[in-house]
């Protein structure tokens, strides 16, 4: 049964998909010296760690690397095996992760509860 009163609010990624469904943009778009906008990417695009850091900024690629090692930060995909494997981030996962970082207070930690 589909009751509209219990319908979950649309996520940022879902709204973006709906509004940008006609666009096809490569995740390898050339970067200018200005921080790229999420609007330049489709949620299914994969971007490198440096691009992901710019999109999540102010975060360095090294911070994303540390978070990945420690099991923190946004989800990533590892393409290949060993030390030569390439790490990429799905733009939709970055959006979802950033939304999940919203806090009402600096003194409450959801992991500590």
C-alpha positions in Angstrom: 0.0 0.0 0.0 1.4 3.4 -1.0 0.5 6.0 1.6 1.9 9.4 0.7 1.8 10.5 4.3 4.6 8.0 5.2 6.7 8.6 2.1 10.3 9.3 3.0 11.7 12.7 2.0 13.7 12.7 -1.2 17.4 12.5 -0.7 19.8 15.0 -2.3 21.0 12.3 -4.6 17.5 11.4 -5.7 16.6 15.0 -6.3 19.7 15.5 -8.4 19.0 12.3 -10.4 15.5 13.6 -11.1 16.6 17.1 -12.1 19.7 16.0 -14.1 18.4 12.8 -15.7 18.9 14.2 -19.2 22.6 15.1 -18.6 25.5 12.9 -19.4 28.7 14.4 -18.0 32.0 12.6 -17.7 33.5 12.3 -14.3 36.9 13.0 -15.9 35.9 16.6 -16.8 38.9 18.9 -16.8 39.3 21.0 -13.6 39.7 24.7 -13.6 41.5 26.5 -10.8 38.1 27.1 -9.3 36.6 24.3 -7.1 34.3 22.2 -9.3 30.7 22.2 -8.5 28.7 19.0 -7.9 26.5 20.3 -10.6 29.2 19.4 -13.1 28.9 15.7 -12.2 26.3 13.0 -12.4 25.8 11.0 -9.2 27.0 7.9 -11.0 30.2 9.4 -12.2 33.4 8.1 -10.6 36.1 10.7 -9.7 39.7 10.3 -8.5 40.7 11.0 -4.9 42.1 14.5 -5.7 38.8 15.5 -7.4 36.8 14.0 -4.5 38.8 16.0 -2.1 38.0 19.2 -4.0 34.3 18.3 -4.0 34.3 17.6 -0.3 36.6 20.5 0.5 38.3 21.8 2.5 39.8 18.3 2.6 43.1 17.1 1.2 43.5 13.9 -0.8 45.8 12.7 2.0 43.0 13.1 4.5 40.7 11.0 2.3 43.5 8.4 2.1 43.9 8.4 5.9 40.1 8.1 6.3 39.9 5.2 3.9 42.7 3.4 5.7 41.0 4.0 9.1 37.5 3.0 7.8 36.2 6.6 8.0 35.1 9.0 5.4 33.1 8.5 2.2 32.7 5.1 0.6 35.2 4.4 -2.2 35.9 1.8 -4.9 39.3 0.2 -5.4 39.9 -0.8 -9.0 42.5 -3.4 -9.4 44.6 -5.1 -6.7 47.7 -4.4 -4.8 49.5 -1.1 -4.5 48.8 -0.1 -8.1 45.0 -0.3 -7.6 43.2 2.9 -8.4 40.8 4.4 -5.9 37.7 6.2 -7.1 34.7 7.8 -5.5 31.1 7.7 -6.8 29.8 11.3 -6.8 26.4 10.2 -5.3 28.2 8.5 -2.4 30.1 11.7 -1.7 26.8 13.7 -1.7 25.2 11.1 0.7 28.2 11.0 3.0 28.4 14.8 3.2 24.6 14.9 4.0 25.3 12.4 6.8 27.9 14.7 8.4 25.3 17.3 9.3 25.3 17.9 13.1 23.1 20.1 15.4 25.9 20.4 18.0 29.6 20.1 18.2 29.3 18.4 21.6 27.4 15.3 20.5 29.0 12.5 18.6 26.6 9.9 17.1 29.2 7.2 17.4 29.6 7.8 21.2 25.9 7.3 21.8 
